Amino acid sequence: MDRMMGGMAAALDWLNKILWDLPCMLVLFLAAGFYFSWRTGWFQFRRLSLWLSCTWGRLIRPGTDEREGRDGISERQSICTALAATVGTGNIVGVATAITAGGPGAVFWMWVSAFVGMMTGFAEKVLGILYREKDGQGHYRGGPMTYMERGLHARGLAVCFALFCMTASFGSGNITQIHSMSESLREAFGIPSFVTGLITATVTGAVLLGGIRRIGSFAERLVPFMVILYMGSAMAVLFSQAGQIPAAFGLIVREAFRLRPAIGGAAGYGILVAMRTGVARGVFTNEAGLGASVFAHSAADTKEPVEQGMWGIFEVFVDTIVVCTVTALVILTTALASPQSVEGLDGAALTMRCFRRFFPWGDELIAVCMALFAFGSLVGWSYYGERATEYLLGPRAVLPYKAAYTLAITLGSLAPLSLVWKLADVSNALMAIPNLTALCLLRGQVLSALKRYEAGHVHIRPGFRGTEE
């Protein structure tokens, strides 16, 4: 058994080196985002007021989008499901790890990956609506496999994506999340990891049995609460550290382009290390290009592909530009004000220490936030894996998948993470390759949909290049 596990770890290390240590995946992610940004005339900036009005504006307007759709879930529920899966422990732990591994400049490259990744996310959601279909009960179903098979007639590509997505749902979507949750609750409250795993598995199983409608309804209630709790606490810290915020922004920009030591470290970090760390962390945080959140968006009861694509832009914006930036500023302003207080810390311990300087119960607060974020990811990713399983093995395989997913939560709370993280990294990269390939080959459909929408709804300004011939 030990020899088999060692062989698997060696194989995953080799794949990770090819996919992530070399700049292959980073170039693919950035190139795809840059291409869709350029060909749409930098829509995410040019139509900032439009997509904010169609997303955030709908969320805050009373009485809008409150119903569940007849043919699916509401737009609000679809974005909450996607955000529940996307806004995970990476927004707390991942940002801290990026800063210590790549220096403060890594945050700048997270922003870059997010700003171009907005249009990758946009393209995914547009294609998801264009090529989705209805199931036997009349509910909308879709995902990257749908536009790969119906748009490209490439079932082999769709099967590869579904297989990697199902694998990733157990790795990055399940075991890594429950492990982060159980560890934080054990450290803060002394709750045994097995107890956390058992309770979480029971609650998750109850949610999963209700299907996408119950998942959407649950996410609609969970996401606002967990984001407000974390953001409200973080903003209180930043308010007390307001004088350090300009210096923190200056540090991020300055060190994105020169050799500087990371917080609490003695080694220097070059531009390429900051870029690689920031872009990779940004991709893992907002998932733009992976195609996973297309499942949730495709279930929305909406008729307009471009408007659902705008929710894809909003999703990346909230996850990385808002939540990750706030986490980074909390860490950097604390480090600037009291360097000795964060020396030698990394990950959750670093974030907890920063909050503890301002709240006596900072450890408990971050533990609760991490638990909520992790649980949201567990629920969201369960639906992604369910859809991939159904595509590969048929509807009868869905119930066994749910049972296996629930069991993995219990076992994952006790599992060592070294092999699991390697598997998650490889699965995510392999999942992105067929998805980015499909986006590239179907780029004309995305550009045509946007051209029709802008021609029919808003005045087209110079810069949008239209369809791809």
ChimeraX attribute file (.defattr): number of C-alpha atoms within 10 A of each C-alpha:
attribute: neighborCount
match mode: 1-to-1
recipient: residues
	/A:1	6
	/A:2	7
	/A:3	8
	/A:4	9
	/A:5	11
	/A:6	12
	/A:7	12
	/A:8	15
	/A:9	17
	/A:10	14
	/A:11	14
	/A:12	21
	/A:13	17
	/A:14	13
	/A:15	18
	/A:16	18
	/A:17	14
	/A:18	14
	/A:19	17
	/A:20	17
	/A:21	14
	/A:22	12
	/A:23	14
	/A:24	13
	/A:25	21
	/A:26	21
	/A:27	13
	/A:28	16
	/A:29	23
	/A:30	20
	/A:31	16
	/A:32	21
	/A:33	26
	/A:34	20
	/A:35	17
	/A:36	25
	/A:37	22
	/A:38	16
	/A:39	17
	/A:40	20
	/A:41	18
	/A:42	19
	/A:43	22
	/A:44	23
	/A:45	12
	/A:46	15
	/A:47	15
	/A:48	13
	/A:49	11
	/A:50	16
	/A:51	23
	/A:52	16
	/A:53	15
	/A:54	15
	/A:55	21
	/A:56	12
	/A:57	14
	/A:58	15
	/A:59	15
	/A:60	10
	/A:61	10
	/A:62	9
	/A:63	9
	/A:64	12
	/A:65	15
	/A:66	12
	/A:67	13
	/A:68	17
	/A:69	18
	/A:70	12
	/A:71	17
	/A:72	22
	/A:73	27
	/A:74	24
	/A:75	29
	/A:76	24
	/A:77	32
	/A:78	30
	/A:79	26
	/A:80	28
	/A:81	30
	/A:82	30
	/A:83	29
	/A:84	31
	/A:85	30
	/A:86	30
	/A:87	29
	/A:88	27
	/A:89	25
	/A:90	26
	/A:91	25
	/A:92	25
	/A:93	21
	/A:94	22
	/A:95	32
	/A:96	28
	/A:97	22
	/A:98	28
	/A:99	24
	/A:100	22
	/A:101	20
	/A:102	27
	/A:103	32
	/A:104	33
	/A:105	31
	/A:106	35
	/A:107	34
	/A:108	23
	/A:109	24
	/A:110	28
	/A:111	20
	/A:112	19
	/A:113	27
	/A:114	29
	/A:115	23
	/A:116	25
	/A:117	31
	/A:118	28
	/A:119	29
	/A:120	31
	/A:121	29
	/A:122	32
	/A:123	34
	/A:124	33
	/A:125	30
	/A:126	27
	/A:127	30
	/A:128	30
	/A:129	30
	/A:130	22
	/A:131	20
	/A:132	20
	/A:133	17
	/A:134	13
	/A:135	11
	/A:136	6
	/A:137	7
	/A:138	11
	/A:139	17
	/A:140	23
	/A:141	23
	/A:142	24
	/A:143	29
	/A:144	31
	/A:145	32
	/A:146	25
	/A:147	25
	/A:148	27
	/A:149	17
	/A:150	16
	/A:151	16
	/A:152	15
	/A:153	12
	/A:154	15
	/A:155	15
	/A:156	13
	/A:157	19
	/A:158	25
	/A:159	18
	/A:160	17
	/A:161	27
	/A:162	27
	/A:163	18
	/A:164	21
	/A:165	29
	/A:166	24
	/A:167	21
	/A:168	27
	/A:169	27
	/A:170	26
	/A:171	25
	/A:172	23
	/A:173	29
	/A:174	27
	/A:175	30
	/A:176	25
	/A:177	26
	/A:178	32
	/A:179	25
	/A:180	23
	/A:181	26
	/A:182	27
	/A:183	22
	/A:184	25
	/A:185	22
	/A:186	17
	/A:187	14
	/A:188	17
	/A:189	13
	/A:190	11
	/A:191	14
	/A:192	15
	/A:193	23
	/A:194	17
	/A:195	14
	/A:196	22
	/A:197	24
	/A:198	17
	/A:199	13
	/A:200	22
	/A:201	23
	/A:202	14
	/A:203	13
	/A:204	21
	/A:205	19
	/A:206	14
	/A:207	18
	/A:208	22
	/A:209	13
	/A:210	12
	/A:211	12
	/A:212	22
	/A:213	19
	/A:214	16
	/A:215	27
	/A:216	31
	/A:217	20
	/A:218	18
	/A:219	26
	/A:220	20
	/A:221	12
	/A:222	18
	/A:223	23
	/A:224	13
	/A:225	14
	/A:226	20
	/A:227	20
	/A:228	11
	/A:229	16
	/A:230	21
	/A:231	17
	/A:232	12
	/A:233	18
	/A:234	18
	/A:235	16
	/A:236	15
	/A:237	23
	/A:238	21
	/A:239	13
	/A:240	11
	/A:241	17
	/A:242	13
	/A:243	12
	/A:244	19
	/A:245	18
	/A:246	11
	/A:247	14
	/A:248	21
	/A:249	19
	/A:250	13
	/A:251	18
	/A:252	21
	/A:253	16
	/A:254	15
	/A:255	23
	/A:256	26
	/A:257	16
	/A:258	15
	/A:259	18
	/A:260	21
	/A:261	18
	/A:262	21
	/A:263	25
	/A:264	17
	/A:265	15
	/A:266	9
	/A:267	12
	/A:268	13
	/A:269	23
	/A:270	18
	/A:271	19
	/A:272	16
	/A:273	18
	/A:274	30
	/A:275	24
	/A:276	23
	/A:277	26
	/A:278	32
	/A:279	27
	/A:280	21
	/A:281	24
	/A:282	31
	/A:283	23
	/A:284	21
	/A:285	24
	/A:286	32
	/A:287	24
	/A:288	32
	/A:289	32
	/A:290	26
	/A:291	28
	/A:292	31
	/A:293	32
	/A:294	30
	/A:295	31
	/A:296	31
	/A:297	34
	/A:298	31
	/A:299	29
	/A:300	27
	/A:301	24
	/A:302	18
	/A:303	10
	/A:304	13
	/A:305	23
	/A:306	25
	/A:307	21
	/A:308	30
	/A:309	28
	/A:310	26
	/A:311	27
	/A:312	30
	/A:313	28
	/A:314	23
	/A:315	26
	/A:316	30
	/A:317	20
	/A:318	18
	/A:319	23
	/A:320	27
	/A:321	20
	/A:322	13
	/A:323	19
	/A:324	27
	/A:325	20
	/A:326	21
	/A:327	24
	/A:328	24
	/A:329	25
	/A:330	25
	/A:331	26
	/A:332	26
	/A:333	24
	/A:334	26
	/A:335	20
	/A:336	18
	/A:337	12
	/A:338	13
	/A:339	13
	/A:340	12
	/A:341	16
	/A:342	21
	/A:343	13
	/A:344	12
	/A:345	18
	/A:346	22
	/A:347	17
	/A:348	24
	/A:349	16
	/A:350	22
	/A:351	25
	/A:352	25
	/A:353	20
	/A:354	25
	/A:355	23
	/A:356	17
	/A:357	14
	/A:358	16
	/A:359	16
	/A:360	10
	/A:361	13
	/A:362	19
	/A:363	23
	/A:364	19
	/A:365	19
	/A:366	25
	/A:367	23
	/A:368	20
	/A:369	23
	/A:370	29
	/A:371	26
	/A:372	24
	/A:373	29
	/A:374	29
	/A:375	26
	/A:376	31
	/A:377	27
	/A:378	29
	/A:379	25
	/A:380	30
	/A:381	30
	/A:382	27
	/A:383	24
	/A:384	25
	/A:385	27
	/A:386	26
	/A:387	23
	/A:388	28
	/A:389	24
	/A:390	17
	/A:391	18
	/A:392	17
	/A:393	10
	/A:394	11
	/A:395	12
	/A:396	10
	/A:397	14
	/A:398	18
	/A:399	15
	/A:400	12
	/A:401	17
	/A:402	20
	/A:403	14
	/A:404	12
	/A:405	25
	/A:406	26
	/A:407	16
	/A:408	19
	/A:409	29
	/A:410	23
	/A:411	17
	/A:412	25
	/A:413	27
	/A:414	18
	/A:415	17
	/A:416	12
	/A:417	16
	/A:418	10
	/A:419	17
	/A:420	21
	/A:421	16
	/A:422	20
	/A:423	23
	/A:424	24
	/A:425	21
	/A:426	25
	/A:427	24
	/A:428	25
	/A:429	22
	/A:430	21
	/A:431	24
	/A:432	24
	/A:433	19
	/A:434	25
	/A:435	24
	/A:436	23
	/A:437	15
	/A:438	23
	/A:439	23
	/A:440	15
	/A:441	13
	/A:442	19
	/A:443	20
	/A:444	15
	/A:445	18
	/A:446	26
	/A:447	22
	/A:448	14
	/A:449	20
	/A:450	23
	/A:451	18
	/A:452	13
	/A:453	16
	/A:454	14
	/A:455	11
	/A:456	10
	/A:457	8
	/A:458	10
	/A:459	8
	/A:460	13
	/A:461	10
	/A:462	8
	/A:463	13
	/A:464	19
	/A:465	13
	/A:466	17
	/A:467	17
	/A:468	12
	/A:469	5
